[in-house]
Amino acid sequence: TKDQLVITETAQVFASIEAANIVVLGTLEGNVIATEKVTMMPPAKFKGTVTAPSLKIEEGVVFEGASYLPKD
């Protein structure tokens, strides 16, 4: 999507995702590409790769994977 995608606390998503802004509160496993920003807030659990110009991971989030923050 070219808009915001919110993965709620009870959601379990196993997919590759592309969106402008992505907010993760639930479980997400897969590759994520955001054109603007990715925000992860507890009780989020993430496993995969994030590619985004801005990434915010709050304390309490389980993050297992890699992040790529391109300058362009």
Secondary structure as GFF3:
##gff-version 3
##sequence-region A 1 72
A	DSSP	beta_strand	4	7	.	.	.	ID=ss1
A	DSSP	beta_strand	12	14	.	.	.	ID=ss2
A	DSSP	beta_strand	17	24	.	.	.	ID=ss3
A	DSSP	beta_strand	27	40	.	.	.	ID=ss4
A	DSSP	beta_strand	45	51	.	.	.	ID=ss5
A	DSSP	beta_strand	55	57	.	.	.	ID=ss6
A	DSSP	beta_strand	62	68	.	.	.	ID=ss7
###
